[in-house]
Amino acid sequence: MTKIRAAITGVAGYLPPYILNNEELSRMVDTTDEWIMTRIGIKERHILKEPGKGSSDMGAEAVKLLLAKTNTLPGDIDLLICPTVTPDHVFPATANIISHKTGITNAFSFDVNAACSGFLYALQIASQFIETGYRKKVIVVGAEKMSSITDYTDRTTCPLFGDAAAAVLLEPTTDEVGVMDAILHSDGVGLTHLHMKAGGSVKPASHDTVDAREHYIYQEGQAVFKWAVSKMADVSVEMMEKHNLTPDNLAWLVPHQANLRIIDATGNRMGLPPEKVMINIQKYGNTTSATIPLCLWELENKLHKGDNLILAAFGGGFTWGSVWLKWAYDPK
Ligand SMILES: CC(C)(COP(=O)(O)OP(=O)(O)OC[C@H]1O[C@@H](n2cnc3c(N)ncnc32)[C@H](O)[C@@H]1OP(=O)(O)O)[C@@H](O)C(=O)NCCC(=O)NCCS
């Protein structure tokens, strides 16, 4: 029997217009453009400034662009998955809100919380629904208002993050393209090193938690860095070895964009020349589950049918993984 795979058949992104650059940041906290560029590699990030707007608003913009671009009617979408760590509300799911805002009325939808690996987790979940034949047109939309959980008085975290959303459409194919394999991992030891202290069931919001600034990202940077460098590289090399992928037959590494040094280390371990590693961290920073689809959106015109891509990520949880994707269409 011919194998059904899930192929990405379109990609779109949305960036809020306000740009927070290192110069402005250095007036907010004790930092410099030079420190941020050397240690992280970020020059600027987009921030959603409009009051009353959240991740779903950016997600909805990305989805509307995706539907228009792929000539897809909202009513034809039968599943929408939103990986996010910055949901509009604890409940209901941001995916439900995005579906509502975009006229997607014939789908079921849910969020996935796997932090910076969220897009890869959601891609694999979507792919399984398609491979089994249960669903035919699936949207995965990473949407993150990271500025809503970033402490702009903490110089060790505030340069890192940005806001954005990006979405892909997945459809069944019997061609030798699409999601070929995924290797996904998690280890709850990550809680110690990267979390938000309050606002969940363990420590609900109170005046004290707000006064103690506990509704922001808490990160032990060096510990996370060590884990990220080794796990993202290991899981990417594991994927290469499993499927005889080599620096020659791989077209691109599309890595999560958290720190340029982590990206470089991963590319080097895979033996890839720099021109095969997608990098846009300097413009957008770490937009968590939106980084990888944002990269695909930017790369779209350089990708050809059959190109081998490895997508790789590491994030809070800890979570990490790699996906081998064969691109499904030529530049339009
Ligand atoms: C956060 C991160 C950039 C910090 O870089 P680092 O090289 O580890 O820096 P350190 O935390 O060791 O700090 C080194 C020094 O720089 C200082 N520093 C931290 N942030 C600074 C900033 N924005 N500007 C200037 N100095 C800063 C520290 O205070 C420290 O000073 P000290 O030596 O006097 O104590 C880095 O650890 C990192 O990228 N971690 C992983 C992030 C990540 O991948 N997150 C995953 C989510 S997906």
The ligand as a Gaussian input file, in Angstrom:
#p B3LYP/6-31G(d) Opt

LIG

0 1
 C       21.376000      33.790000      28.480000
 C       22.748000      33.717000      27.855000
 C       22.782000      34.519000      26.573000
 C       23.761000      34.313000      28.822000
 O       25.040000      34.234000      28.257000
 P       26.251000      33.643000      29.115000
 O       27.426000      33.727000      28.255000
 O       25.841000      32.295000      29.616000
 O       26.356000      34.694000      30.263000
 P       26.334000      34.441000      31.835000
 O       24.955000      34.176000      32.283000
 O       27.402000      33.467000      32.196000
 O       26.797000      35.868000      32.323000
 C       28.114000      36.358000      32.079000
 C       28.203000      37.774000      32.604000
 O       27.452000      38.626000      31.727000
 C       26.528000      39.371000      32.495000
 N       25.348000      39.621000      31.664000
 C       24.223000      38.859000      31.568000
 N       23.368000      39.421000      30.716000
 C       23.955000      40.551000      30.267000
 C       23.561000      41.557000      29.378000
 N       22.383000      41.539000      28.747000
 N       24.417000      42.584000      29.135000
 C       25.607000      42.634000      29.737000
 N       26.041000      41.703000      30.613000
 C       25.218000      40.682000      30.869000
 C       26.227000      38.528000      33.697000
 O       25.729000      39.320000      34.732000
 C       27.580000      37.945000      33.991000
 O       28.336000      38.916000      34.662000
 P       29.341000      38.500000      35.848000
 O       30.360000      37.634000      35.174000
 O       29.867000      39.807000      36.306000
 O       28.520000      37.776000      36.848000
 C       23.136000      32.257000      27.542000
 O       23.399000      31.587000      28.758000
 C       22.115000      31.510000      26.772000
 O       21.891000      31.779000      25.611000
 N       21.500000      30.489000      27.382000
 C       20.560000      29.639000      26.701000
 C       19.338000      30.375000      26.302000
 C       18.403000      29.453000      25.633000
 O       18.759000      28.747000      24.739000
 N       17.212000      29.404000      26.114000
 C       16.382000      28.386000      25.643000
 C       15.083000      28.757000      25.607000
 S       14.727000      27.936000      24.211000

